[in-house]
Amino acid sequence: MHHALAMLLAVSAVAVIATGAVGTLAEETEAPAPAKAQPVARVESCLSPADMRESVAEKRVIAPIAAIRAARQAYPRSEIQRASLCRHEDALVYVLTALRRDGQFVQVMVDAQSGQVHGQ
């Protein structure tokens, strides 16, 4: 009896999802994507991890965690996948790759001296 009830519930759940009567939790709770999701301008070259550590140690740039925090404020509920310190227009910027909840990757550029997100 319990097995038959479990099968009935499983089949019902599949039928409801297949017909689109119920969306996923991500679809139901997803905030609209920010309008500022624009392609990042081309960077000239990126520093090696050793050069990045040296720049942070000499306090020429903010720490990568500060850039990650700035990117998370610009794109809440996103997961930072990668952070690189790169040269762009005679300055250093952090280029961060963020994975949004909707599955889209977004590149965020953060000024490495001020911590300001470009485009804001």
C-alpha positions in Angstrom: 0.0 0.0 0.0 2.8 2.4 0.9 4.7 1.5 -2.3 1.6 2.3 -4.4 1.0 5.6 -2.6 4.7 6.6 -3.1 4.5 5.7 -6.9 1.3 7.8 -7.2 2.9 10.8 -5.6 6.0 10.4 -7.8 4.0 10.2 -11.0 1.8 13.2 -9.9 4.9 15.3 -9.2 6.4 14.5 -12.6 3.2 15.3 -14.4 2.9 18.7 -12.6 6.4 19.6 -13.4 6.2 18.4 -17.0 3.1 20.5 -17.6 4.7 23.6 -16.2 2.1 24.0 -13.5 4.8 24.6 -10.9 8.2 26.3 -11.6 11.4 25.6 -9.8 12.3 27.4 -6.6 14.9 29.4 -8.5 12.2 30.6 -11.0 9.8 31.6 -8.3 12.3 33.5 -6.1 14.6 34.9 -8.8 15.0 38.6 -8.7 15.1 40.4 -12.0 18.6 40.5 -13.5 20.3 43.9 -13.0 20.2 46.1 -16.1 24.0 46.7 -15.9 24.9 43.2 -17.3 27.1 44.5 -20.1 30.2 43.0 -21.7 33.4 44.0 -20.0 35.8 46.1 -22.1 38.8 44.3 -23.4 41.7 44.1 -21.0 45.3 44.3 -22.2 46.9 41.6 -20.1 46.6 40.0 -16.7 49.2 39.7 -14.0 50.4 36.4 -12.7 49.3 35.2 -9.3 52.8 36.1 -7.9 52.6 39.6 -9.4 49.1 40.0 -8.0 50.3 39.0 -4.5 53.2 41.4 -4.8 50.9 44.3 -5.8 48.6 43.6 -2.9 51.5 43.3 -0.4 52.9 46.6 -1.6 49.4 48.1 -1.2 49.3 49.3 -4.8 45.9 47.6 -5.1 43.0 46.5 -2.8 42.9 42.9 -1.7 41.0 40.5 -4.0 38.4 39.9 -1.3 37.5 43.6 -1.4 36.9 43.3 -5.2 34.8 40.2 -4.6 32.7 42.0 -2.1 32.1 44.9 -4.5 31.1 42.5 -7.3 28.7 40.7 -4.9 27.1 44.0 -4.1 26.7 44.8 -7.8 25.4 41.3 -8.5 23.7 39.9 -5.3 23.1 36.2 -5.1 25.8 35.5 -7.6 28.8 33.2 -7.1 32.2 34.5 -8.0 34.0 31.9 -10.1 37.3 33.6 -11.0 39.2 36.8 -10.2 42.1 38.2 -12.1 44.2 41.4 -11.8 44.6 42.9 -15.2 45.8 46.0 -17.0 43.2 48.2 -18.6 43.7 51.7 -19.9 46.9 52.4 -17.9 45.3 51.2 -14.7 44.9 47.9 -12.8 41.4 46.3 -12.5 40.1 43.1 -11.1 38.1 41.2 -13.7 35.7 38.8 -11.9 33.5 36.2 -13.4 30.3 35.8 -11.6 27.7 33.0 -12.0 24.2 34.4 -11.6 21.3 32.3 -10.2 19.8 32.1 -13.7 22.9 30.2 -14.9 24.3 33.2 -16.9 28.0 34.2 -16.5 28.7 37.9 -16.0 32.1 39.6 -16.1 32.5 42.4 -13.5 35.3 44.9 -13.7 36.4 46.5 -10.4 39.0 49.3 -10.1 41.9 47.8 -8.2 42.7 51.0 -6.4 39.3 52.4 -5.4 37.2 49.2 -5.3 34.5 50.8 -7.5 32.7 48.6 -9.9 33.0 50.0 -13.5 29.8 51.2 -14.9 28.2 52.3 -11.6 
